Amino acid sequence: LWATASQYFKDCPYPIGIWVLQGNVKITNAKKLLQFPESCVASAVAVNLWRDNLTPQIPDEILTDWKNVIVEHVDDDHVLESVFGEYPDVAFQWISTKLEGITNGTRPFWFGSKHDRAMPMAISKLTREQRCELINKMPRTSSVAELIRTLVGRDLELFLVLLSREELEGGRLDPLRLDYDFGPRAENMVHEFDEGWLKM
C-alpha cells in the first residue's frame, strides 16, 4: 500500500504536512517521509513536525533525519529562527551547508534580509570556534557580505582571522561597514564609531 501511495506524495506535500501537524502520522512513517527523495515532501513533514510540538522536542527516533531535512531543504525564516534557538548545531550546519553550496557552485544563496530573524538567532548560538570555522569557509562573493559582518561583529580576534584570508580581498573589510541587513534596520544601524570599531 505504501509503495502504491508514495508515487503520488510529490503532488500533495501540503495535505501531507497538515496530516503530520494533526498528529495523524506514526513515527515510523514520519521517518520514511523525511527520507523521501522529493524535497517538497520531506520539508513539509519536517516543518509540521516542528509546529506540532508545543514544547519543541523531536522524537529521538527521527531526530537525525529531521535535522538533515531542516539543513538541506527548509528555508522559512520563522521556522528556522525557532529551530536554531532550540538546536544550535542545526544553526551551524545550516550556515555551513549554504557556504559549501556557494563555494562549489551547486547552490546559489544570498545571506540577506530574507532571513533577518533566523540569521541573528543562528549567529547568537555559535561558539567562537564555530564562527572561526565558518570564516575559514567563506567564499569570495558579495552574497556573504552580511554574514561576514555579523559573524565577526566587533571581535578583534575574529577580524584578524578574516584579514588572514587574503583571497577574499576587499571582502575582508566588510565588518567595518556601519550598516547591516540582518534584523530590523533601526536596531542594526550604527550611528557612531564605537570603541570596538575603532580597535578594528
C-alpha positions as CSV (number, residue, x, y, z in Angstrom):
1,L,0.0,0.0,0.0
2,W,2.8,2.4,0.9
3,A,4.6,1.7,-2.4
4,T,1.5,2.4,-4.3
5,A,0.6,5.6,-2.5
6,S,4.1,7.0,-2.3
7,Q,4.3,7.6,-6.1
8,Y,1.6,10.4,-5.5
9,F,3.2,12.0,-2.5
10,K,5.2,14.6,-4.5
11,D,1.9,16.0,-5.8
12,C,0.4,16.6,-2.4
13,P,3.0,17.9,0.1
14,Y,0.6,20.4,1.7
15,P,-2.1,17.8,2.8
16,I,0.7,15.5,4.0
17,G,2.1,18.4,6.1
18,I,-1.4,19.0,7.6
19,W,-1.8,15.3,8.3
20,V,1.6,15.4,10.2
21,L,0.5,18.6,12.0
22,Q,-2.6,17.0,13.2
23,G,-0.6,14.1,14.7
24,N,-2.0,11.5,12.3
25,V,1.3,10.1,11.1
26,K,3.1,7.4,13.0
27,I,6.8,7.9,13.8
28,T,7.8,5.0,11.5
29,N,6.0,6.6,8.6
30,A,7.3,10.1,9.5
31,K,10.8,8.7,9.2
32,K,10.1,7.3,5.8
33,L,8.6,10.7,4.7
34,L,11.7,12.6,6.0
35,Q,13.8,10.3,3.8
36,F,11.5,10.8,0.8
37,P,13.5,11.8,-2.3
38,E,11.2,14.8,-3.2
39,S,12.4,17.7,-1.0
40,C,8.9,19.3,-1.0
41,V,7.5,16.3,0.8
42,A,10.4,15.9,3.2
43,S,10.4,19.7,4.1
44,A,6.6,19.8,4.6
45,V,6.9,16.9,7.0
46,A,9.9,18.4,8.9
47,V,8.3,21.8,9.3
48,N,5.0,20.4,10.5
49,L,6.7,18.0,12.9
50,W,8.2,21.1,14.4
51,R,5.0,23.1,14.5
52,D,3.2,20.1,16.1
53,N,5.4,20.4,19.2
54,L,4.1,22.9,21.7
55,T,7.3,22.2,23.7
56,P,9.7,21.8,20.8
57,Q,11.1,18.3,21.0
58,I,11.6,15.9,18.1
59,P,11.5,12.2,18.9
60,D,14.9,10.6,19.1
61,E,14.0,8.0,16.5
62,I,13.7,10.6,13.8
63,L,15.9,13.5,15.1
64,T,18.8,12.9,12.8
65,D,16.7,12.6,9.7
66,W,14.7,15.7,10.8
67,K,17.8,17.8,11.3
68,N,19.2,16.8,7.9
69,V,16.0,17.9,6.2
70,I,16.0,21.2,8.1
71,V,19.6,21.9,7.0
72,E,19.1,20.8,3.4
73,H,15.6,21.9,2.5
74,V,13.9,24.3,4.9
75,D,14.0,28.0,4.2
76,D,11.2,29.5,6.2
77,D,12.6,32.4,8.3
78,H,10.3,32.0,11.3
79,V,10.6,28.2,11.4
80,L,14.4,28.4,11.2
81,E,14.5,31.1,13.9
82,S,12.8,28.8,16.4
83,V,14.7,25.7,15.3
84,F,18.0,27.5,15.7
85,G,17.1,28.7,19.1
86,E,16.5,25.1,20.2
87,Y,19.2,23.3,18.2
88,P,22.4,25.4,17.8
89,D,24.1,22.5,16.0
90,V,21.5,22.8,13.2
91,A,22.2,26.6,13.0
92,F,25.9,25.9,12.4
93,Q,25.3,23.1,9.9
94,W,22.7,25.2,8.0
95,I,25.1,28.1,7.5
96,S,28.0,25.7,6.7
97,T,25.9,23.9,4.1
98,K,24.9,27.1,2.4
99,L,28.6,28.2,2.2
100,E,29.6,24.9,0.7
101,G,26.9,25.2,-1.9
102,I,28.1,28.7,-2.8
103,T,31.7,27.6,-3.0
104,N,31.2,24.6,-5.2
105,G,28.5,26.3,-7.3
106,T,25.8,23.7,-6.6
107,R,23.5,26.1,-4.6
108,P,23.5,29.8,-5.1
109,F,22.4,31.6,-1.9
110,W,22.3,35.2,-0.7
111,F,22.7,35.9,3.0
112,G,20.4,38.9,3.4
113,S,17.2,40.3,4.7
114,K,15.2,37.2,3.7
115,H,16.4,35.6,6.9
116,D,16.5,38.7,9.1
117,R,15.1,36.7,12.0
118,A,16.8,33.3,11.6
119,M,20.3,34.6,11.0
120,P,20.7,36.7,14.1
121,M,19.4,33.8,16.1
122,A,21.8,31.4,14.4
123,I,24.8,33.6,14.9
124,S,23.9,34.3,18.6
125,K,24.1,30.5,19.2
126,L,27.5,29.9,17.6
127,T,30.7,29.5,19.6
128,R,33.8,31.5,18.7
129,E,35.3,28.3,17.3
130,Q,32.3,27.7,15.1
131,R,32.5,31.4,13.9
132,C,36.1,30.9,13.1
133,E,35.4,27.7,11.2
134,L,32.8,29.5,9.1
135,I,35.1,32.4,8.4
136,N,37.6,30.0,7.1
137,K,35.0,28.5,4.7
138,M,33.9,31.9,3.3
139,P,33.9,32.2,-0.5
140,R,34.9,35.3,-2.3
141,T,31.5,36.7,-3.2
142,S,29.3,39.6,-2.3
143,S,26.5,37.2,-1.3
144,V,28.2,36.5,2.0
145,A,28.9,40.2,3.0
146,E,26.2,40.4,5.6
147,L,27.2,37.0,7.1
148,I,30.8,38.1,7.4
149,R,29.8,41.3,9.2
150,T,27.6,39.6,11.7
151,L,30.0,36.6,12.3
152,V,32.9,39.0,13.1
153,G,30.9,41.7,14.9
154,R,33.3,43.7,17.0
155,D,35.5,40.7,17.9
156,L,39.1,41.8,17.0
157,E,40.5,38.2,17.1
158,L,37.8,37.0,14.6
159,F,38.6,40.1,12.5
160,L,42.3,39.1,12.4
161,V,41.2,35.6,11.2
162,L,39.2,37.2,8.4
163,L,42.1,39.5,7.5
164,S,44.3,36.5,7.1
165,R,42.0,35.3,4.2
166,E,43.9,37.3,1.6
167,E,42.0,35.7,-1.3
168,L,38.8,37.4,0.0
169,E,40.4,40.7,-1.0
170,G,38.1,43.7,-0.2
171,G,35.5,41.4,1.4
172,R,37.8,41.3,4.5
173,L,36.8,44.8,5.3
174,D,33.1,44.2,5.4
175,P,32.9,44.2,9.2
176,L,33.9,47.9,9.1
177,R,30.7,48.8,7.3
178,L,28.3,50.6,9.6
179,D,25.0,49.2,8.1
180,Y,23.6,45.7,8.4
181,D,20.8,43.9,6.6
182,F,20.0,41.3,9.3
183,G,17.3,42.3,11.8
184,P,15.3,45.5,12.0
185,R,17.1,48.3,10.3
186,A,16.8,50.6,13.3
187,E,18.4,48.0,15.6
188,N,21.4,47.3,13.4
189,M,22.3,50.7,12.2
190,V,25.4,52.1,14.0
191,H,25.2,55.8,14.3
192,E,28.7,56.4,15.6
193,F,32.2,54.9,15.6
194,D,32.1,52.7,18.7
195,E,35.1,51.5,20.6
196,G,35.1,48.0,19.0
197,W,35.0,49.5,15.5
198,L,37.9,51.9,16.3
199,K,40.1,49.0,17.6
200,M,39.4,47.1,14.4
